[in-house]
Amino acid sequence: MSRINCISNRNIRIIASYVKSKLGHHDSLFLDLPYPSDRFPTPEAFFLNEDEWTTYNNFLKIFRKGKKMVGETYFFFHCGASSATLHSWGRLQYFARIFTSPSDGMKRLPFFNRHFNDTKEIELVIPPFFDKSCGKMKALLRITFHEDMDVHQDYIGDPYLRGILCAIPTLWGLGLATVRQPLNPYDPESLFNHEPEYTRYGLDARMEDRRLTVVDPHSGQRRVVGRKVLLEPERINGRDIYLGKYRELPRGPYTKTEDSKEAILIQDTLEWDNRILLKAGEFFKAPYFILEVTYERTSLPDRLAHVFRLSRHSRESGEGLMETIEKLKESMEARNRAYRELQDTNRELHRAKLKLEDYAKNLEDKVLQRTADLRATKEKLARFNRELESRVKEQVEELKRYNELRRYLSPRLTEKILDSGEPLDPEPKRKMMTVMFSDIRSFSSLTDSLEPEEIFPLLDSYITEMTHLIHHYEGTLNKIIGDGLLIFFGDPVPMEDHAQRAVLMAVDMQKKVAALKGDWRMYGYELGIGIGINTGYMTVGSIGSELHRDYTVIGNQVNVAARLESLAKSGQILISQRTYGRVKDLLEAEKMGEIKVKGIHSPIETFNVRVA
């Protein structure tokens, strides 16, 4: 089932960007459209906000108005195809940077679809594969609309989606993909006789004795352009899928079987005014859309170049991804909560209606009771409407607090802080804490020798295991920078034994790395990490602008830990004298000598913790 606000404003941004690229402005595109004026000063501010969603009716009005302003025959397709070159996806472009090829992007289409609309589902029926017959990559998609959506209403969204699919390979410097759509669920009588894109041609489509006829725009005479056939499923990955295989209808009466479905096969191509209205070989009234996407294959040098570009922009992409994911969660969760509240209200209204109908059938002596119940129901709904906005705001604020905390802390600590009702203090403060840096040794040599598809699973497994240990010891995971981690203990949850926790966790990390070495050796790499730990007074709090803030630690004592980590060899845990004084009774350590750190006058005595 689709929500009321089922279209992401990312689609509106794409339309507005394309109109502006053609006309130099998009004035009047949002004129006279309803929008939440209590939260946004202008319609433009709302419709160009990628974190907001709007109704399908607003989307259709804006899309059709955009075509009228630009005046292009294939405007809807060109809008979708422009999304890559105009970078009009908003923050979702950060996701595209981490994909290594168009095939990787194709595999993520269901994810992107869920964050662009709530009207249909996209499924990868056949993942990308190399078709030797044409020397190109191919992928097969199935698109199914939600049951409460009228597929004919979304006709202009059809070429728009094909345009977006065509544009995906251009992100890797390739040409546009080609998209063939052999199956679609449109009813030709409904589509050609009521859709504004076709009514001006006067086709007057009719089904007459198993045949589809239209009025030819050239001759003005009625002609046969299609016929009914029976679709037959094909076995794909253990499932029956309709892809275009068919057989002719038997003559006379017949009985359909469970594995066949009627469809209309177009047998003649019909063109008018430089536009293809019907294309031979396509099927109408199919169970769903089938799209075949064909595109060039990326070469090995192109993939390597993309990896290097990814490395150069890793910090920017990482920050963009974190912000995008958090925004998506915040927006979707808040709206889903509000939508569930509205559904509850609708159910209450429906129950009230049934109750009133039941009372209407009773005797007159229940009129007074019925009136009283109705008044109570109205008062309840009035209170609910008055309280709904404040309840939604409270839930949104609670979600923001949860998302802010879960970026750094374990689920158990997050729930503990939320239960206490204490907010995360944004003001910088000085505290006695323990900070740790860790890093995989010679990791850059591994990235030079392996493909990203091989590196990411290894790195993901490593960081997952390290995160489990951080949560176990109740540390705060502040940053993940490539293969490096920054963790601190003592804030936002105060603890007296922060140094002991940090060192014991470091020992467990080295042991876990030893257990992971087998997977890494398969790729010819000996996994090892270096760790540096220091205890002292440092500044902790939120740093940044209103657009992006980060809760972190700074100070000379943080620099000491970073310096120790840079000196640590594979398998070593180097700690400072301050840390050693707090943990010397827990484990063995050997003195390593003194180091100098910029900004600190006295040398720092260092110790190497022995890992049993």
N, C-alpha and C positions, 0 to 999 in steps of 0.2 A: 504494500500500500504506500502511496506517495504522500508526502507532507503537503500542507497548503503552500508554504514557501519552498518550492521544489527545485528552483533553478539558482545555482550559485552566481553571484555577481561577477565571477571571473569571466563568464560568457559575455556579460554586458561590456566588460573592459575590452574584450577582443573585438566586439562590434564597434565600440566607440573609437578604438585605436585605428581600425581600418577606415572608418568614415573620415577620421581626422587626417589620415595619410593621403586620402583622395581629395578632400575639400579644404584641408588646412584648419578645420574646426569641426566640432560636432554640436554646434548651437542648435537648439530646439529638439534635439534627440530625445530629451526626457521631459519635454513640455507637457503639462497637464496630467502627469502620471502620479498616482498616489504613492506616498513614501512616509516613513515614520518621522514626521516633522518635529516630534518631541526630542529626538535624539540626533537629528542631522539638520544643519542650517539650510541646505538646498537639495533638490533632487539629484543633482550631479554628485554631491558629496556622498549620498547614499549609494547610488547605482554604480559608482566607480570604486566602492569599498569592497575589496575582494573577500573580506571575512563575513559579509552579509549575504543573505539569500532573499530571493523575491518570488513572486507568483509567476506561474506559467503565462498568464494573460499579459502581464507586464513585459515578459520576455518577447512574446509574439508581437506586441505593439511596437517595441523598440526595434526589433529585427526588420519588420516590414517597413517601418518608417525610414530606417537606414537605407534600405534598397531604393525607396522612392527618392531619397536625397541624392544618392550616388548615381542611380539610373543604369546599373549594370545588369545584363541578362543573368549572368551566373554569380550574382552578388553573394548569395549565401555560401556557395563553395569557396569563393575567394576570401571571404571573412575567415573561414576555418583555416585555409591554407596560409593566411598571413600571420597566424599566431606565432610561428617560429621566428620568422624574419623580423617581426615587430616586437618580439619579446613581450607579448601581451598576456602571458599566463600568470603574471604576478609572481608571488614567492614560489610557486610550484616549479619555476624554471631551475631552482636550486636542485631539485630532484634529477632533472635531466642531466646535470653536470656529472653525476656519479654513475650514469649508465655508460657502458663501454661500447655499445653499438646500437643501431636501430632495433635489432632483435631484442636486446635487453629492454628497450623502451616499449616494444610491442607487448612483452610479457607483463608489463606493469599497467597496461590499459585498464583492467578492471579497477585497480586502485585509483587511477586518475578519474575514471568515470564517476566513482562514488563521491568525489570531491568537486564535480562539475554539475551533477544533477541528481535528482531523486525520482526519475521517471522511468528508467530502464536499466537493465543489467547487461554488461558486456562480458562474454565468456570466450576464452581462447580455446576453440575446438581442436585446432591443429596448431601446435607451437611452431615458431619459425623454423624452416628447414630449407636446405639448398636444393632447388629444382634443376637438375642437370639438363632437362629438356629446353629450358630457356636461359640457363646460366645465371639465374637470379634467386634471391631469397623470397620465400612465400610464407604467409600465415593466413589461417582461416578463423574468422570471428563469427560468433552468433550473438545477435542482439535481440533481447526479449523485453517488451514493455511491461510495466506493472499493470495488473488487471484493472485498476481504476483509471488508467490513462487511455485516451482515444488516440490510436496510432496515426489516424488521419490528421489530427490536430498538430502533430509534430512533423508534418511533411517538410517544412522549410529547415528543420533541424537535421534532416537526413543528408542533404548535400553539405551542410555545415560540418557534420561529423566526418564525412568523407574527406573534406578539405583538411581537417586537422590530421587525419591519418596520413594523407599524402605528404604533409609537411614534416612528419617525424624524421625521415632520413636526412632532411636538409640540416638538421642539427649537427650532423657529422660531415657536412660538406658534400653530400650526395645529391643527386637529382630528386625530383618529386617522385613519390611512389605512385603506382597506378592501383586503383581500387575498382574491382568488378563486383557488382551486386546482383548475383543471379536470382536470389529469392527475396521477396518482400511480402509482408502481410496485408498490403493495401487492397481494399475493395475498389476495382477500377470505376465502378459506377459512382461510388461516393467520392473518390479522389478527383476524377476528371470533371464531375458535374458540380462540385461544391468548393474545391480548393481554389482560392483566388488566382494562383499561378496558372491554372488551366481553364477557368471559366471563360476567359476572353477568347479562347480558341473555338468555342462552341462545338466541342466534340460530341456531346450528347451520348455518352457511353451507355450501352445496353447489353445485357446478357439475353441472347435469343437462341433457344434450343441448343444449349451447350457451347455457343459461340459468342465471342465478344465482338460487337460491332461499334464503330464510331463514324461520325461524319468527317470525311476527308477535307481538311482546310483548303486543299488545292482545287478539288473538283466540286466540292459541295455535295458529293454523293456518299451514301452510307456504304461502308466496306467492312469486310471481316478482317480483324487484326489478331485474333487469338482464339483459343479453344480450350475446353476443360480437359485435363488429364489427371492421372492418379500418380501422386508422388510416391516413391518407394524409398525406405530408409536404407542407409549404408552403415556398416559397422565401423565405428571410429573409437579406438581406445576403450573397447568393451561396451560402447553405448550405440543405440540406434539414432542416427542424425540424418535429417533431410538435407541433401546438398545439391539436388537438381536431377537426380536419376528419376525417370518416370516411365510409365507405360500408358498406352492409349485406353480410353474408356471402351468397354465392350458395347456392342450394339444392343439397343433395347434396354429393358430394366436390368439392374444389377445390384448386388449387395456389397457394400464396402467392407473390407477387412480391417482389423485393428492396426495392421502395419502399413496401411496406405491412407492417403489423404488427398482430397480433391484440390486442385490448383488450376490457375489459368495460365497457359503457356502462350507468350506473345510470339507470333509467327511472322510478322511483318514489321520492319522498322518504319516509323512515321516521323518525318521531320517537317518543321515549319518555322520560318523566321529565324534561321540559323540556330535552331534548337531542336534537340532530339526529344520528342514527346513520348515515343514508345520504341523500345529496342528489341529486336528479334532475339529469342533465346532466354529472356527474363521470365520469371514466374510471379504472378500476383496471387493474393489470398493464400500465401504460404503460412505455416505456423509461426514463422519468425523471420528476421533478416539473416541472411548469410552474406558476409563480405570477404572477398579474396583480395589480400593486399600483397602486391609484388614490388620489390625494391632491390637496388643494387647491394652487393655484399661489401662490407668494409674490409680493406686490406690490413695485413699485420702492421705495416708502418703507421697506418691511420690510427689503429687501436693503441699503439705505443705512444703516438703523439697525444692522444686523448688522455692517457695515463699521466704524461708529463704535465699537461694542462691542469688536470685534476690535482696533481701535487702542488702546483703553484698557487692554486686557489682553494686549497684544502681548508684553510682557516675560515675564509669568507663563506665557502659552501657549507661548512659544518655549522657556523653560526646561523646561516640562512635556513638550513634544515631544521635546527633546533627551534628557531622562532616559528617556522612554518608548521611544524608538527604540533607545537604548543597552541598556536592560534587555531589550527584545525580542530584539535581536541576541545578547546574552549568553546569555539563557535558551535560545533556539532553537538556537544554534550548539553550546552545551555539550551539550544533550540529543541533538542529531543526532549529535554525535561519540560519545556514550555508546551511542546506539542502533546506530550502525554497528559499534562494538566488540562489542555483543551479537550482532549479525547474524553477525559473523565467528566468534564463539564457537559459534553455532548451526551454522554451516557446518562448523566443525571437528568438532563432535559428530556431524553427519550423515555426514561422511566416515569418522569412526571407526566408526560403526555399519555402514556398507557394508563397511569393511575386516574387521570382525569376522564379518559374514555370509559374506564370501568365504573367510576362514580356516576357518569351520565346515564348508565343503564339501571342504576338503583332507584329506589323510591324517593319522594320529595323530602322525607325526613332526614336524608343524608346531605341535603343541600348545604346546610350550615357547616357540617363537618368538612365537606368538600371545599367550601370557601376558606375555612380556616387552614386546611392543609395547603391549599394553593397559595395563600398569603405567606405561610411559613416557607414554602419552597421558593417563592419569589424573594423573600428576605434573605434566605440562605444564598441564592444565586447573586443577589446584590452584594452581600458581604464577600462572597468569593471573588467577584469581579473587582471589588475595592482592594482586596488583599493580594490578588494575583500578581500585580506588578511588583510589589514589595517582596513577595515570596520568590519570584524569579530572580530579582536583584540579589537577594540574600544567597540563593543557590549559586548564582554566577560568581559572587565573591568567594564563597566556600570552595568552588571549583578552582578559582584562581590561586587561592592559598594552597590547595592540595597540589596543583601542578607546579607551583613554585618550590614547595618542599620536596616533592618526589624527584626533582632534578638532581638533588644532592644526597638525600637520605634514604635509608632502607624503609620499606613499607611499614615496619613496626614502629620506627621512630616517627615517621610521618603521622601515623594515627595517634601516637602518644602526644605530639605537639598539638594536633588538631583538637584532641579531647580536652587538653588543658585550656584551650581558648586563647593562648598567648600567640600573637602574630610574630612573624620573622622580622626582627628589629633591623630596619634598613640603615640606621645611623652607624657610621664607623666607630669602633671602640677598641681599646687596648686590652689584650687578655694574654694570660700565660697559656700557651697551647703547644701542641706538637704537630709538626708538618712533615710530610713524606713526599719525595719524588721517586718515581720508578720509570725505567726505560728499557726497551729491548735492545740488546747490543747488536751492532752491525745490521740493523734492520734495513738500511738503505740498500745494502748489497742484495738482500732478498728481493726487494721491489724491482731491482734492475734485472733479475734473472727469472722472475715468475710473472704470469699474466694476472691482471686484477681479479679474474674469476677464481684464481687459486689462492691469492693473498687474503681476500676478504673473509672466506670461511675460517682460515687459520686465526686471523686477527680477532674475528668475532668470538670464536671459542675461547681465546685467551682472555679477552676483556670480560666475557661473561663469568668465567671462573674467578677472576680477580674481584669483580663486583660482588659476587657471593661472599667472599671473605671480608670485604669492606663492610657489607651489611651485617655480617656476623659479629664483627668487633665494634659496630656502631660508629664507624667513621663517617666523615662527610666527603663524598666524591665530588671534588670541585671542578676538575677539568679532565677531558680526554683529548689529548692533542696527538693525533696520529696513533703511535704506539706508546706514548707516554701518559702517565697518570699523575695527578696532583691530588693528594688526600690530606685532610687535617682532622685533628681530634681536639675536642674541648669546646666546640661551638657548632651549631646553635644549642646543642644539648651539653650542659656543663658536666664535667667528669674530673675527678681528682687523679685517676690513674691513666691519663691520656698518653703519657710516654710509654707505660707498660703495654697498653693496647696496641700502639703503633708498632713497637718492636716485635711483639708476639705475632701480630698480623704479617709483618715482613718475613718472619721465619716461615710461617705457613705459606706465604706466596712463593718463596723459593722452593719449598717442597712440592707445591702444586705445579710449578714450572717443570720440575724434574719429571712429574707424571705426564706432562704434555709433550715432552721431547719426542716421543715416538712418532706422533703425527707429523711433527715438523721435519724429522729425519727423512721421511718419505720424499720430501722435496729437496733433500740434500742440504739441510740447514740445521745447525745445532742451536736450539733455542736457549737463550740465557738472558737474565735481566740484572741490571744494577740498581741498587736502592740507596738513597740518602735520607737520613732522618735527623732533625734538630728540634730542640725544645727551647722555648724562650718567649718573651713578650713580642707580640706582633699585632698589627691592626687588621680587624676583620669587619666587613660590612659590604653594602651594595655600592658598586662603582659603575658609572655610565650615564646615559641620557635617558629621557623619558621613553624614547623609542626602543632602547635595549639596555638593560641593566644586568650586572653579573655580581653574584654574592661570592666574595673571594677574600684572600689574605694577602697582605703586602708587608714589607719591612725587611731590615737587614737579616733578621733571623730566618726569614723565608729564603733569602739568597744563600745563607749558609747551607741549608738543606739541598738546594739546587746544585751548589758547588760540590757537596759530598756525592750527590748522585752522578755528576759528570766524572768524578774520579773513581767511582766504584767499578770494578771489573765484573765480568759475567759471574753470577752466583754470589757476589759480595753484598753485605749490608753494612754500610759505613754510617756510624752515629757519632754525634758530638759529645764532648765532655759533659754538657748539661743533661743530655739524654742518658748517658752512661751512668751518671750518678743516681738516677732514678730506677734503673733496671739491673744494676750490677749483682743484686741478690737473686735475680731470676734466671740468668743464663751466663755463659762464658763469652768473653770478648778479649781480643788481643789489641794492644796499643799499636797504632800505625804511624804515629808521628804528628807533626803540626802542619796546618795549612793556613794560608792567608786568604782572606776574603775582602774584596773591595768594599770600603765603607766601614770596616771594623778594624780598629787599631791593633788589638792583641791577636796573636796567632790562635787558631782553634785546634785543640787537641782532639784527635780522631781515634776511633776504635772500630775494629772489624768484628761483627757478631758471628760466632760460630754456629753453623746450621748442622744439627745432628743428622 
